[in-house]
Amino acid sequence: MRRYFPILTWGAQYTRDTLTNDLLAALIVTIMLIPQSLAYALLAGLSAEVGLYASIAPLVIYAVFGTSRTLAVGPVAVGSLMTAAAVGQLTAQGTPEYYGAAILLAFLSGLMLLGMGLLRLGFLASFLSHPVISGFITASGLIIAAGQVPHLLGIKAGGHNLIELLGGILSNLGAINLATLAIGVSATAFLYWARSRMKPWVKARFGLSDQMAGVVARTGPVMAVALTTLATFALGLDGLGVAIVGEVPQGLPAPTLPPFDATLWAQIAVPALLISIVGYVETISVAQTLAAKRRQRVDPDQELIALGAANVGSAVSGGFPVTGGFARSVVNFDAGAETPAAGAYTAVGMALATLFLTPLLYFLPKATLAATIIVAVLSLVDLGALRRTWDYSRPDFAAMAATILVTLGVGVEAGITAGVLLSLILHLYRTSRPHVAVVGQVPGTEHFRNVERHAVVTVPEVLSIRVDESLYFPNARFLEDLIYDRIAADRGIRHVVLMCSAVNEIDTSALESLEAVNARLKDSGVRLHLTEVKGPVMDRLKRSHLLSDLTGEVFLTQYDALKKLVPEVTARTLAACRRDTLRSVG
C-alpha cells in the first residue's frame, strides 16, 4: 500500500513545523498559479476558468500518489500549446466540442500514463533524448511567445507554426490598438523587471530578509493583474477596444465525463500519447532534480501513476492536461515545501479563488495574461544549446535542429515526432558502425589499449580486436565484414581474439554472425577466441552452440589469452619493462 500510496509514508511523519512550512509554500505558489492558470487556459484555447479547474483536483490527487516532496503539478505552457494544436485540428475554439475534446485529451492522457505506470514502462520516456526535448521546448517557447504577440498588439492573427503566426502578425500591423499596446508593453516590462530586479530592490529598499524579498518578488504577476485590471476599469479601456477576460463563472467545477465518441478517441489518441510522454519527461526531470538537492528519492514508475491519476482527475473536474511545472516547482522548493501536502493546500487556495475572486477578474486585460505567458516561456528558450550540442555531438545537434525547424515550420506534433524518429535513426546508424579498435599490450603491464592511441606491443600472428558496443542486428554484419577484411589483408594471422569488455548484450542476429565468423575462420586455418565476456552475456552464450563449436577458447582477460597463445612474447614484454622500471628507480 505504501508503494502505491506514498502519502502513507510521509503522512505518518507529519508535524506542526511541516504544516507551517507547507502552508507558507502553498500561499506563495497559489499567488503565482492564479494568473498562470488563467493564462494557460487561454493559451490552450479554453475559457479562463478552465485553468482554475485544472489547478484543484490534480494537485490533491498528486499529493496522494506522488513521490516527489516538492513537485507542483498543474497547467504548463508547452502542454497548453500541445492541447491547442491537437484539439484545434478537430474543431473550432469556443465550441462545446472543443471543450469536450480538451477534457478527453486529459482523460486519455491520464489513462495512458496510468497504464504505463502499472506496467512499469517508464523507460519509454528514454526515447525522447535530452537534445530533442530541449529543441522542442525551445521551439515551443518561440511559438507560444509569437502567438501571444497579437494579444499584446490588440490584433487578430493565428496559426499552428511560426511562419503562419509571423505572416498573420505582419499582415495586421495596421490594426494595432494603442490602448492594448500600452497595457501589453507596460505589463511585459514590469514582469521582466519583477523577475530579474525586483527581489534585490525590495530587499534593499525595505530591509527584508532574502526569503521575504523573494516572496514579494514572486507576486509580480499578481501585481500586474491587479494594476492593469484596475486601470482598465477606472479608465474604461474596454471601451477603447482593449480585450478583457469578461465574466468568469463563480463556483467549483461540476463533475464531468469526457465524450464517448469512438471516432474522436481514435483521432486524439496519438496527440494524447505525445502529451503524456512529453509531460512525463518534464515532470520526472524536475522531480529528480529537486529531490537530489535534498537527497530524497523519486520513483519514476509511481510518478507515472501519480501524473496519470492527476490528469484523470483534471478531466473529470472539467480541466485539461496537466504536468509538473518547472517554475512553480522551483518556487515551491525555495519556499520551503516539505511534503506533497503543500500541493493540496495550494488546491484549497485555488478553490477559494474560484469561489470568491472570479468577479474581480472581469476587467482583466488579455494583454496582461499574454505578457505573463511571454515572460514565462521565453525563460525556457535556450538557443545557446544548439552551439553546445554542435561542439559535442553532431548527431545530437542534427536531432535538436530538426526538432526546432520542424516544430517552428510545421507544428508541435510534427516537431516532436521528427525529433524522436531522427534520434532513433541516428542511434541505429551510430551503433551499426561501432568503434572497433585493434589493441596491443601496454609494455610493463597486463593492460591492452588501442594501437592508434598508445605505444603498445602487438604480435603478428594474433589479431586482437575490442568492440566498443553491444552486438545486435544493426552492427552484426559490420563486425563480420571487418574481421574478414583483416584476415584477407594479412595471411600471417593465426588467431583472432575478440575482446568483449564493452559488450553488454549479444542478440540472436549477432550470435549467428559470430557462428558464421567462427566457421569461416576455421576453414581459413584461424582460431577465434573470446575474452572478458561479462557474466550475463556468458549465461546466454551457454544456451547456444557457439561455445561448443568455438575453435578457440574463452579467456578471463586479454592478458590470459595472449599469455597462452604467445607466452614467450607476453612474458618477455612484461619482464623487460619491469627491468627498465627498476633501473629508472635505482
N, C-alpha and C positions, 0 to 999 in steps of 0.2 A: 504493500500500500504506500509506503514511503517513497518507493521508486516512482510511482505514477502520481503521487500527491506530495510534492516536496514541502507543501505548507505544513504537513505533519512534523517535519524535521525542524524547520526554523520557528514554527509557531510554538513549539514546546519550550523554546528558549527566549520567548519574547518578554521584554522587561519594560519598565516605565521609561527608562532612558531611551530605549529603542523606539518606543512610541513617540517620544518628543522629537527625536531626530527624523523619523519618518514623516511626521506631521509637518515639520518645517520644510522638508524637501517637497512634500506634496503641494504645499502652498505655493512654492516658487514655480514648480512645474505647471500647476494649474494656471497661474498667471500667464505663463509662456504659451500654454496649449490653447487657450481660448481663441486668440486671434489666428493661431496657426490652423486650428481645426476648421474655422470658418473659411480661411483662405484655401486650404487644400480641398475642401468640398467644392468650392467654385472652380478650382483647377481641374477637378475630376468631371466638371460639367453638371454638378448637382447643386441642389439648394443649400444655402449656408448651414441650415440646422442639421443636415445630414452629417456634417463634420462633428457637430456636438454629439450626435447619437453614436458615432463611431468611436467616441472617446470615453464611453461609460462602461458598457458591458465588457468589451475586450480587456480593459485594464483589470477588472475584477477577476475575470476568468484566468488571465495570465498569473495573477497573484496566487491562484490555487495550484496551477500546473507548472509554472515556470521555475527554472533552476537558477536563473541569474538574479542576484540580490538587488541590482540597480538598473536593469533594463526598463526603459519606458516605451511601451507599445502605443500605437495609435496611427492616425493618418500620416503619411510622409509624402514628400514631393514626387519622388520617382514612381511610387505606387499609384499616386493620383493621376500622373501623366499616363501611365500604362492603362489605368482604368478608362480614362477618356479616349485613348487610342483604340482600345478593344471594343468598348461599347459604342463609340461614335461611328464605327463602321457598320453597325447593325441597325441603329435607329437614331432619330434626331434628339438633340438635347432638349430638356424641359418637358418631355412627354412621360407619361406613366410607364411606358415600355422601357424608356431609357433608365429610369429609376429601378424598375424591376430587374433589368439586365445587370445593373451595378450590384444589386443585392445578390443576385445569382452568382456573379463573379466572386464575391466574398465567400459565399456558401460553398461553391465548388472548389475554390482555392483551399478553404479550410478542410474540406473532406480529403483532398489530395495530400495535404500536409499531415493530417491525422493518419491516413493510410501509410504514408512513408515512415512516420514515427513508429507506428505499431510494428511495421515490418523491418524497422531499424535500417532504413535506406538513406540515412543522412549523407552517405558517401556520394550520392548523386549530385550533390551541390559542387563536388570537385570538378565536374565537367565545365563549370564556369571558372576559368582561370582568373587570377587577380588582374592581369592586363585587360582582359575582356570586361570585367566588372568595372575597372577604373575608367576604361574608354566609354563604356555605356553610361556611367553616371555623369561623366564629363559632358558627353553629347546631350544627354537628357537635361542636364542643368542649363546648357545653352538654349535648347528648345523651349524649356519652361520659361526662362528669362525672356526670350524673344516673344513668347506667347503672351506675356504679361505687359509688354510694351504698349499694345493698343489700349489697354485699360489705363495706363499712365497718360496717354495722349487723348483719351476720350474719343477714339475712332473704332471702327469695326474692321477687323481683319482676323483671319483664321487660317488653319492649315495643319496637316499632320506631320510636316517636316519643316526644317529651317528655310528651305528655298521657298515653299509656299507662304510661310509666315512673313519673310522679308519682302516678298513680292506684294503681299496684301498691305503691309505697312507702308511701303513706298508709294503705292498707288492711291493711298487715302490720306497722305500727309496734309493735303489741302483742307481736310475736315477737322483739324485739331481743335479741341475745345480748350480754351486758355484757362478756364477755371479748373478743369480737371488736371491740366498740365501743372498748374501751380501746386495743387494738392499733392499730385504724384511725385513731383520733383522734391518738394519740401519733405514729404514723408520718407522718401528714399534717402535723402541726405541726412535726416535726423536718425534714421535707423542705422546707417553706416557709422555715424558718429557714436551712437549708443553702443554699437557692437565693439568698436575699437578704442574709443576715447572716453566714454562716459565713466567707466569704473575708476581710473586714476583721477579724473576731475572731481567726482563725488568724494572720493577718499581724501583728496587734498582740501576741498572746499569746506566739507562739513566734519572732517576729522573722524570719519567712520572707520571701523575695522575693515580688514581686507575682505572678510566674508560678507559683511553687511553691504559694503560697496558693490560687491558682485551681485548681491540680491537686487539692489536698486538698479544696477545696470541692466539686468535681465528683464526689468519691467519696461524696457524701451518700446517693444511692440504695443503693449497696453497703453502706454502714454501716447503713442502715435494714433492709436484707435480713438482714445478719448478726446484728444485735441482736435483731430480732423472731424470727428463726429459733431463736437460742439460748434466748430467753425461752420460746418455745413448747415446745421440747424439755425444758428444765430444769423448767418448771412444769407440764408435762403439759397444756397448754392445749387440745390437740386433743381431750382427753377431756371438756373443758367445752363442746364444740361449735364450737371455732374451726376453720374450714375451712382445710385445708392443701393444698399442691400435690401432695403424695404422691410416689410413685415416678416419677422422670423417667428414661426409658431412657438408658442409658450407651452411647456409641459414635457414630461418624459416621453420617450418613444413607445409606441404600442408594439406588442409582439407582431412580427412579420414573417411570412413564409415566402421563399423565392418562387417565381413562376415555374410550374411544372410543364414545360414545353420541350418535348424531345428534340425538336429542331434547334431551338435556342441553346439547349445544353450542348449539343454537338458543335455548334458554331463557336461557343465560348470556351470549350474545353482547352484548346491549345493556349489561348491567352491566359486562362486561369493557371495552367501549368507553369507558364513563364513567370507570371507574377508570384507564384508560390516559390519557385526556385530563387528568383532574384531577391524576394523578400527574406527568404530564409538565410541566404548568403549574407545579406546585410545585417540581419539580426544576430546570427551566430558570430560574425566578425566583431560587432560592437560588444556583445555579451562577453566573449572570451577576452577581449582587450581590457575591459573594465574589471573582470574577475581576476585577471593576472595581477593587477595593481594591488589587490587585497589578498592575494594568494588563496582565492576561492576557486571552486570547481563548477564548470558548466557542463551539463550532459547534452551533447548535440542531438541525440535521438529524442530525449524528453523535450527539448526545445521545439522540435518538430510538432510534437503533440500539443505543447502549450500554444504555439503560434497557430496551429490548425484550429484548436478549440476557440481561440480568441477571434479568429475570422468567422467561424460558425456563429459565435456569439454576436459579432458585429452584424452579420446578415439577418439573424432573427430579431435584432433590435433596430432594424432599419438603417444600418450603416453600410460601408463599402470596405474594400480590402485594407487591412492594417498590417503593420510590421513594426519592428523595433527601430526607433528613430535615433540617429547618431547624436544630434544636437541635444535633444531632450534627455537622452540617457546620460550624456556627459554632465548636463546641468543637475540631473537627479543625483549623480555620483558626487559631484562637487558640493552639493547642498547637504550631503551627509546621510542620504538614504541608506538604511542598513538591511532592509528586507523588502520583498515584493509588496508588502502591505502598503508601502508608500504609493504604489500604483493604484491600489484600491481606494486610498484616501483621495488621490487625485480624481478618481472616478466620482467620488462623492462631491468634490468641488465642482466638477463639470456638470453633474446632475443639478446642483443648486443653481449654477449659471443658466442651465436650460429652463429651470423653473422661474427664476426671478430676474435675470439680466437681459433676456432677449428683447424686451420692449425698448431697451436703451440702444439697441443696435440698428434701429430703423434708419437713421440718417448716416450710418457708417458708409463712407465712400468706398466703392470697389477699387478705386485707385490706391487707397491705403493698403488694402489686402494684397493688391498686386505688388506694391512696394515691399510688403512683408515677405512675399514669396521670392522676389528677385534677390533681396539681400540674403535670404536663407540659402537659396540654391547656388548662387554664384560662389559661395564658400566651398561647394562641392566640386567646382570646375578646377581641374588640375592639368593644364596643358603642358606644364613642365615635365609631367610623367612621360610624355612622348620622347623627349630628349634622353631622359634617364634610361628608358627602356631600349631606345635605339643604341645607346652606348653599351648596354649589357647584353642584349639578345635581339638579333634581327627578326627571328620568327615571332617572338612575343610582340615586337613592335608592329609587325605586319598584322597580327591579330587585333591589337589595340587600334591601329589606324583604320583597319577595315571596319571595326565596330563603330568607331566615331563617324566615319564617312557615310556608311550605310544608314546609321541612325539619323544623322543630320539630313541626308539626301532622300531617304525613303520613308523611314519611320522607326518607332521604337521596337516593334516586334521583329521587323526585318533586321534591325541592327543587332539585337541580342542573338538572334538565330544565326546570322552571318558570323558573329564572333565565336560562338560555340562550334559551329561547323569548321571554321578555319583553324581554330585551336586543335580540334581533333585531327584534322588533315595534316597539320604541321607536326603534331606529335607522332602520328603514324609515319610520316616521312622521315623525321629525325631518328626514330627508333628502327626504321627499316634500313638505315645505313649507320649502325652504331660505330663508336670509336673502337678500333681494334689496334692493339699495339703488339709489336714483336718485342719481347723482353729478353734481357740478359742479366747475369749475376753482377750485383754491385760488389766490386773487389773488397775482400775482407769481411764480408757479411753473408748472411743467408737470405738476403733480400734480392728481389728481381724488379727491374724497372725498364721503362721504355728506352729502346736503343737510340731513339732520336732525341732524347732529352738528357740522358745521363751517359757517363763513361762507364760502360759495362762490358762484361766478358761474355761472348757467345761461343757456341760450339757448332761447327759447320753441319754436322750430321743431325742436329736437333733443331727443330723449328718450334720455339716457344711462343704461343700466342695468348694474349689476355683480351677477353671480350668484356667491354665495359657497359654491358646492357643485358637484361634478361633476354633469353632466346624464345621468340614466339613467331607466329606465322609471317609477319611482315619482313623480318630480317633473317629467317632461316635460310633462304636461298642465297642471300648476300654472303653469309659466312661460308656456305658451301662453295661458292664460286671463288672466294678469296683463298681458301685452302688449296683448291685445285690449281689456281694460278701460281701460287707459291711453289707447289710441288713440281709443276711443269717447268718452271723457270730454274729450278735447282735440283738436278738429278742426284746430288750427293746427300740429300735429306733422307734419313732412315727412321726418324721418329718425329711425330707431331704431338706436342704437349699442349693441351687446351687448358689454360688457367682460368678457373671459374669463380674466382673470388668475388666478382661483381655480378654474378648470375644469380638472381633470386627466384627464377622460375624457368622451366623448360616445358613448353606446351607440346601437344601431340605433333604439330607440324614440324617443330624444331627437333623433336625426338626422331621423327622419320628422316630428317636431313642428316642428323648425326649417324644414324644407322647406315644411310647411303654413303656418307663420307667414310665410315669405318670399312664398309665393304669395298669401295673403290680404292682406298689406300692399301688394303690388304692385297688387292690384285696388282698394285704397283710396288709391293715389297716394302711398304711403310707401315709402321705401327702407330696406332692412335692411343694416347694416354690422356687421362683427366686428373687435374689437381685442384685442391682447395674447394671441393664441392660442398656446398652448405647442406646441413642436415635435412631440412625439408625437401630440398631438391633430390638428395640421395634417396630419401624414402620413396619418392615417386619413381626414380630410375630403377629401384629394386623391383618394382612391379612390371618392368618392361624386359625385353630381351637384349637391350643394349649391353648391359654389364656382362651377361654370359657370353655374348658374341664379340665383346671388345677384344681387339688384337693386342692391346697393351694392358696397362694396369691403371688403377685409381690410387693416387698418392695423397697423403695428408697435406703435404706442402709442395711447392715448386722445387724447393731445395732437395727434398727427399727424392723427387723424380730424377733430377739431374745427378744426384749422388749415386743413384743406382745405374742410370743409363751411361754416364761417363764419369765414373768415380775418380779417375786419376786427374782429370781437368778440374773438377769441382774442388777436390781436396787441395790440389796444388795452388789454385787461385786463392783459396781461403788462407792457407798457411803462409803463402808469400806475402800477402798483405798484412798478416799479423806480424810477420818478422819486420816489415817496413815500419809498422806502427811502433814496435818495441824499440827499433833503432832511433826513431824520431823522439821518443820519450826519453831514452838514455842520453 
